[in-house]
Amino acid sequence: MSLNTEISVIEGDPHKALAARIREGGVDHVRDIQDWLAGSALAGLVIPSTDGFLSEFAPPAERRLRWATGFRGSTGVAVVLREAAALFLDGRYAQQGLADTRGAPLSIEPATLAARRAWLAEALPKSVRLGLDPWLHSAADRAEWQSLADELGFVLDALPERLIDRLWSKDRPSTFSPMALDHPLSLAGASHAQKCATLAEHLRGKGLEALLVADPEDVSWLLNVRAADEALRTEVGDWHIVPACRSRALVEREGRVTWFVDRRQLAPALLAREKDRIAITPPDKIGEVLAATARRGPIGADLRRTPAALAAVIEANGSIRADDTVALRRWRKHAAEIEAARRAHIIDAAAVVRFMAWLARTVPAQSVTEFEAAERLEALRREYPQYKGPSMPLMSASGPSGAQPHYVPRREGCRRLNDHPIYWMDSGGQYPGATTDNTLTQVLGRPEPKHVLAHTLVLKGYVALATARFPAGIQGLRLDCIARQALWQEGMDYDHGTGHGVGAFLNIHEGPSIAPEAPVHSTAPIEPGMLITNEPGYYAADDFGVRIESHMVVVAAPQAGFAGFDTISRLPIDPKLIDSSRLNAGERRWLADYHRTVLADVGPLLDPVSLEWLSGVAAAFAAAAEGE
């Protein structure tokens, strides 16, 4: 597989004629792709949600999975065959997948290797050719697909990047190329020169000639750069933008850095980086540079974040070794990054508390839709000059909508908050040096006993994890069950992880993770300095959902060799959704102390009406604790 792979399996050029007659106005284009496959030598095509940088949140012009299937979520993969198609989604998106793709000729399947194997074994004949774009799959993912091909007897064909793009010719958004700016030392905590020097020392110790840093988030952290603020402002309902510089870098053992980025994307101050042994190089030179470097010695790379196309170039000229040291260092925050996160959560909480107080007094008096609520919160955040843009699409969910863990409302056809007592909002913002991502659940009517029970059990799990003590360096999967114990006692559970790492003015999702299974991120060590979410929930299909989410810093515990969590989010929890008889004395005291801190930190930023509402919430928890 070379960097310039061509479609050797296609006879003729049927895509030109097909692109000219792509059906208009459809939610999906599965049938169009199947028509195209009928004129090619391929039996099927793999379509992931990632882009050429393997981004979780691809920019609009590169959301090929959404164009192909209609699915609006952030993560998934489709396999489209001539006569069948499937969309593989994790538990967060199972219900949304059904809703988004209604009418499309595909089935919704779990995003597990076993489910993928079973579906392919039944739907894909032996010896046929399945196309896979080596730019849209990591080296590790490509190896997993190859193992399936070897096991099931089909041929995996490497295809060029532009295959879907040739069909997606109508109404395609423009290319996204945000300007990159310097990320100041006051927020980063360490200079790019320091980080690169430390990395070069690591390479020498590991016997590596160089390290390919293929993940734009790793590059942004390593070189202290971020996307310009204006690129981050999106409208409610639109996909958000991760403020990473879309580039790659090669760090050599002697400290030289080749930065593969378009010079036109760099602010003038960044061009001066060339004085710091950083060679700014056109992105299309990466294959040539990798090949020459690989001939001198082994190259390290994070195989989960490196496109298979680039890994193949290295392997064709030398050897590649798994090395995710940049990601691991990025996940452990500098003290300056943690301080920035603390400041950001207080500012963000001021906007969200004002929103909660507004909901409490507005919903009983007038109609408010899920989309209108999201617009209101976005407007409140924009009143703060530190706010740079959303860190995620605003997930505003009432009643049955809340049973979809990642539900994002549309302006038309969404629910009214007035029609169901349970509402949750999962949202966040980008602030100087920090990224927030929190979920509030609020009662806006008379809750039923099942609502109070579910929320109370979720709360017990939330407090249990927030107050946990554990050996420093423990794997995240060993902590996950702490947050589920109360739910399990009642035969209840939730189908997503309990926590994930959070970037420092980067992606809301990074490692490590706290999850029940053993993907790579949940086997990573939980160490002091990491920022991790705490987000248990419960979802009753077609009925309601509840979730509580906060950010925690991993801190050293008083006992040597142990660690714990310090909750830095400052969102209140709704006392009207809690059965206090199910809480023990320690849980009540923790909640009272937490809300006392929320009031002290956020109160000075509130208007009198919102302050009165928050004071009432804090007083309710204080009274519950005093009533022991």
KEFIMAR-585951 format. One line per 2 residues: their letters; for each residue x, z, y of C-alpha. Coordinates in steps of 0.5 Angstrom, whole numbers, plus 500, padded with zeros to 3 digits. Layout:
# residues N
a> X:Z:Y  ...;
***
This chain:
# residues 628
ms> 500:500:500  503:498:507;
ln> 502:499:514  499:492:514;
te> 494:492:508  490:486:508;
is> 483:485:505  486:481:499;
vi> 479:482:495  474:479:499;
eg> 473:471:498  471:468:504;
dp> 469:471:511  462:473:510;
hk> 462:479:515  462:474:521;
al> 455:471:519  453:478:517;
aa> 455:481:523  451:476:527;
ri> 445:478:524  445:485:523;
re> 438:488:524  437:491:530;
gg> 433:498:532  435:501:525;
vd> 437:508:524  442:506:518;
hv> 446:500:516  446:501:509;
rd> 443:495:507  447:491:511;
iq> 453:493:508  450:492:501;
dw> 449:485:503  456:484:505;
la> 458:487:499  454:482:495;
gs> 459:477:498  465:480:497;
al> 469:482:491  468:489:492;
ag> 463:493:488  463:499:493;
lv> 465:502:500  467:509:501;
ip> 465:511:509  468:518:511;
st> 466:521:518  473:521:520;
dg> 477:517:525  484:514:525;
fl> 486:521:526  482:524:521;
se> 479:528:527  473:532:525;
fa> 469:530:531  471:523:532;
pp> 469:520:539  463:515:539;
ae> 466:509:538  469:511:531;
rr> 463:515:528  462:510:523;
lr> 459:514:518  453:515:523;
wa> 453:508:524  452:506:517;
tg> 447:512:515  444:515:521;
fr> 447:522:519  448:526:526;
gs> 453:531:523  460:532:524;
tg> 462:532:516  461:528:510;
va> 462:522:506  458:516:504;
vv> 459:511:498  455:505:498;
lr> 455:500:492  451:494:492;
ea> 445:497:488  446:504:490;
aa> 448:509:495  450:516:496;
lf> 451:521:502  455:527:500;
ld> 454:533:505  456:541:504;
gr> 451:546:505  450:546:512;
ya> 448:539:512  443:538:506;
qq> 437:539:510  439:535:516;
gl> 442:529:512  435:528:509;
ad> 432:528:516  437:524:519;
tr> 437:519:513  430:518:512;
ga> 428:511:510  435:509:508;
pl> 436:507:501  441:513:499;
si> 441:520:496  444:526:499;
ep> 449:529:494  453:536:494;
at> 460:535:497  463:537:491;
la> 468:534:487  464:535:481;
ar> 458:532:484  462:526:487;
ra> 465:525:479  458:525:476;
wl> 454:520:481  460:515:481;
ae> 460:516:473  453:514:473;
al> 452:509:479  459:505:478;
pk> 461:501:473  468:501:470;
sv> 473:496:472  470:494:479;
rl> 473:495:485  472:501:490;
gl> 474:500:497  477:505:501;
dp> 480:505:508  487:508:508;
wl> 487:510:515  481:514:515;
hs> 483:518:509  488:523:508;
aa> 494:523:503  491:529:499;
dr> 484:526:500  486:519:497;
ae> 490:522:491  484:525:489;
wq> 480:519:490  485:516:485;
sl> 485:521:480  477:520:480;
ad> 479:512:479  484:514:473;
el> 479:518:470  472:514:471;
gf> 476:507:470  475:504:477;
vl> 480:500:481  481:504:488;
da> 483:498:493  486:500:500;
lp> 483:496:505  484:495:513;
er> 482:500:518  477:495:521;
li> 472:493:516  466:497:518;
dr> 468:495:525  467:488:524;
lw> 460:489:522  459:494:528;
sk> 459:489:533  453:491:537;
dr> 452:497:542  458:500:540;
ps> 461:505:545  467:503:549;
tf> 474:506:546  476:513:548;
sp> 482:514:551  483:521:555;
ma> 488:522:560  493:528:557;
ld> 495:533:562  500:539:561;
hp> 498:545:558  501:551:562;
ls> 506:556:560  502:561:562;
la> 496:559:557  501:557:551;
ga> 505:563:551  511:559:549;
sh> 514:552:552  514:546:548;
aq> 522:546:548  522:553:544;
kc> 516:550:539  520:544:538;
at> 527:548:537  524:553:532;
la> 521:547:528  527:543:528;
eh> 531:550:525  525:550:520;
lr> 527:543:518  534:544:517;
gk> 532:550:513  528:546:508;
gl> 533:540:508  528:535:511;
ea> 530:530:515  524:530:520;
ll> 517:532:520  511:528:521;
va> 506:531:526  500:527:525;
dp> 494:531:527  493:531:534;
ed> 491:538:535  498:540:532;
vs> 501:535:537  497:538:543;
wl> 499:545:541  507:543:539;
ln> 508:539:546  503:544:550;
vr> 498:538:552  491:537:553;
aa> 486:532:554  484:532:562;
de> 478:536:564  473:530:566;
al> 473:527:559  470:534:556;
rt> 464:533:560  458:531:555;
ev> 450:531:556  446:536:552;
gd> 445:533:545  451:528:545;
wh> 457:530:541  462:534:544;
iv> 470:532:545  476:536:542;
pa> 481:537:548  487:534:544;
cr> 491:528:546  490:523:541;
sr> 497:522:539  502:523:533;
al> 510:526:533  516:525:529;
ve> 520:531:530  527:531:527;
re> 532:536:524  537:536:530;
gr> 531:537:535  529:530:537;
vt> 522:528:538  519:521:538;
wf> 512:522:541  507:516:539;
vd> 503:515:545  500:510:550;
rr> 504:512:556  498:510:560;
ql> 495:516:557  500:521:560;
ap> 499:524:567  506:523:571;
al> 508:530:569  508:529:562;
la> 513:523:563  518:527:565;
re> 518:530:558  523:524:556;
kd> 528:529:559  527:534:554;
ri> 529:529:548  522:527:547;
ai> 522:519:547  515:517:549;
tp> 514:511:544  508:506:543;
pd> 503:508:537  504:501:534;
ki> 512:503:533  510:509:528;
ge> 511:505:522  518:502:524;
vl> 520:509:526  518:512:519;
aa> 521:507:515  528:508:518;
ta> 527:515:518  525:516:511;
rr> 531:512:509  535:517:512;
gp> 532:523:508  526:526:506;
ig> 520:527:511  515:533:511;
ad> 508:532:513  501:536:512;
lr> 498:532:507  491:534:509;
rt> 492:531:516  496:525:515;
pa> 493:518:514  494:515:507;
al> 497:509:510  502:513:514;
aa> 504:517:507  505:510:504;
vi> 510:508:509  514:514:508;
ea> 514:513:500  515:506:500;
ng> 522:508:504  524:515:501;
si> 520:521:500  515:525:503;
ra> 514:533:502  508:537:503;
dd> 509:541:510  504:544:514;
tv> 508:549:518  505:547:525;
al> 498:548:523  500:555:520;
rr> 504:557:527  498:554:531;
wr> 493:559:527  497:565:529;
kh> 496:566:537  501:568:542;
aa> 499:574:546  497:569:552;
ei> 492:565:548  489:572:545;
ea> 488:574:552  485:567:555;
ar> 480:568:549  478:575:551;
ra> 477:572:558  473:566:556;
hi> 469:570:552  467:575:558;
id> 465:569:562  462:565:557;
aa> 457:571:555  455:572:562;
av> 452:565:562  449:566:555;
vr> 446:573:557  443:570:563;
fm> 440:565:558  437:570:553;
aw> 434:574:559  431:568:562;
la> 428:566:555  425:573:554;
rt> 421:572:561  420:565:561;
vp> 417:563:554  411:568:554;
aq> 409:565:560  410:557:559;
sv> 412:552:554  420:551:553;
te> 422:546:548  429:547:544;
fe> 432:541:548  430:544:554;
aa> 433:551:552  439:547:551;
er> 439:544:557  438:551:561;
le> 444:554:557  448:548:559;
al> 446:549:566  448:556:567;
rr> 455:555:564  456:550:569;
ey> 455:555:574  462:558:572;
pq> 468:554:575  472:556:569;
yk> 468:552:564  470:545:562;
gp> 465:543:558  462:544:551;
sm> 466:546:545  460:543:540;
pl> 453:540:540  448:545:543;
ms> 445:547:536  438:550:539;
as> 433:552:533  426:555:533;
gp> 423:556:526  423:551:521;
sg> 429:548:525  433:554:524;
aq> 433:553:517  438:547:518;
ph> 445:551:519  447:545:524;
yv> 441:543:527  442:539:534;
pr> 435:538:537  433:531:541;
re> 429:531:547  424:527:544;
gc> 420:530:538  423:537:538;
rr> 419:544:537  417:549:542;
ln> 420:556:542  413:558:543;
dh> 410:556:537  415:561:532;
pi> 418:568:533  425:566:531;
yw> 430:562:535  437:562:535;
md> 442:558:539  449:556:536;
sg> 454:554:542  460:555:546;
gq> 465:552:551  472:550:553;
yp> 475:555:558  482:555:561;
ga> 487:556:554  481:558:550;
tt> 475:556:546  468:559:545;
dn> 463:559:539  458:564:538;
tl> 451:564:535  445:569:538;
tq> 439:570:534  433:572:539;
vl> 426:574:537  421:571:542;
gr> 414:573:539  412:578:534;
pe> 416:577:528  414:578:521;
pk> 417:583:516  421:577:512;
hv> 424:576:519  426:583:520;
la> 429:584:513  433:577:513;
ht> 436:579:520  438:586:518;
lv> 441:584:512  445:579:516;
lk> 447:584:521  449:589:516;
gy> 454:584:513  456:582:520;
va> 458:589:521  461:590:514;
la> 466:584:516  467:586:523;
ta> 470:593:521  473:591:514;
rf> 480:593:513  485:589:508;
pa> 492:588:506  495:583:511;
gi> 496:576:509  490:577:504;
qg> 486:570:502  480:569:506;
lr> 476:567:500  477:575:498;
ld> 474:577:504  468:573:504;
ci> 463:577:499  464:583:504;
ar> 459:579:509  454:578:503;
qa> 453:584:499  447:586:503;
lw> 444:580:502  446:579:495;
qe> 442:586:494  436:583:495;
gm> 437:576:492  439:572:498;
dy> 445:568:500  447:563:505;
dh> 450:556:503  456:556:508;
gt> 463:559:509  463:566:513;
gh> 468:565:518  473:560:520;
gv> 479:559:525  478:557:532;
ga> 483:553:537  486:555:543;
fl> 483:550:548  482:546:542;
ni> 478:545:536  472:550:535;
he> 474:549:527  481:550:524;
gp> 484:555:519  484:559:516;
si> 477:560:513  473:566:510;
ap> 469:562:505  466:563:498;
ea> 470:558:494  478:556:494;
pv> 479:550:499  486:550:502;
hs> 484:554:508  480:559:505;
ta> 487:560:501  491:561:507;
pi> 493:568:509  489:572:514;
ep> 495:575:519  495:579:525;
gm> 494:574:531  489:569:528;
li> 482:568:531  477:568:526;
tn> 469:567:527  464:572:523;
ep> 458:568:522  453:570:516;
gy> 446:568:516  440:566:512;
ya> 436:560:512  429:560:508;
ad> 427:552:507  422:549:512;
df> 421:556:515  426:560:519;
gv> 433:561:519  438:567:522;
ri> 445:567:524  450:572:528;
es> 456:569:530  462:572:534;
hm> 470:571:534  475:577:532;
vv> 482:577:533  486:580:526;
va> 490:586:528  494:591:525;
ap> 491:597:522  494:604:523;
qa> 496:604:515  502:600:514;
gf> 501:593:511  494:593:513;
ag> 490:589:518  483:589:521;
fd> 479:585:526  477:586:533;
ti> 471:583:536  472:580:542;
sr> 466:576:543  461:579:548;
lp> 454:577:546  448:582:545;
id> 444:583:538  437:583:539;
pk> 434:590:537  427:588:536;
li> 430:584:529  433:590:526;
ds> 430:595:521  434:601:523;
sr> 432:605:517  436:600:513;
ln> 443:601:517  447:607:516;
ag> 450:612:521  457:608:521;
er> 453:602:523  449:605:528;
rw> 455:608:532  459:601:531;
la> 453:597:534  452:602:540;
dy> 459:602:541  460:595:541;
hr> 454:594:546  457:599:551;
tv> 463:595:551  458:588:552;
la> 455:592:558  461:594:561;
dv> 465:588:561  459:583:562;
gp> 455:587:567  459:586:573;
ll> 458:578:572  450:579:572;
dp> 445:578:577  440:584:577;
vs> 435:582:573  439:580:567;
le> 443:586:568  437:590:567;
wl> 435:586:561  442:587:558;
sg> 442:595:560  435:595:556;
va> 439:592:549  445:597:550;
aa> 440:603:551  436:601:545;
fa> 442:601:540  445:608:544;
aa> 438:611:542  438:609:535;
ae> 445:612:534  443:618:538;
ge> 437:619:533  442:620:527;
***
